[in-house]
């Protein structure tokens, strides 16, 4: 696991953190595990020209876990 305090220099860097709660704010029907899977998929597919935003979170959540579906997609 990354030691943020060891590697982060607030005088030279910024960090934006997204949480499970952010995902659940958009898709309250997901479990915490599913919400974390959304965050991991966003990280895995991160595009620096788009970044992470509410639309990205919603799209990834809907791709991984279509609404009104009880089947988990991978």
C-alpha positions, 0 to 999 in steps of 0.5 A: 500500500502506498504511504501517502505521507512518505511520497506526497509533497504538498509544496510541490504536488496536489492530490484529489481523492475520491471515495466510496461515499462519492460513488454511493452519492451517485449510485446509492444502490451499490454496495461498498464493495461495488463502489470500490470496484468502480473506483479501482476501474476508474484508476485502471482506465484513467485518462489524464485528458479527461480526469475523474469527475462525476460523469466519469464515476457515473458512466463507469458505475453504469457500465460495471453495474447496469441499473435494474440489473442484479448481475455483476459485470466484469 
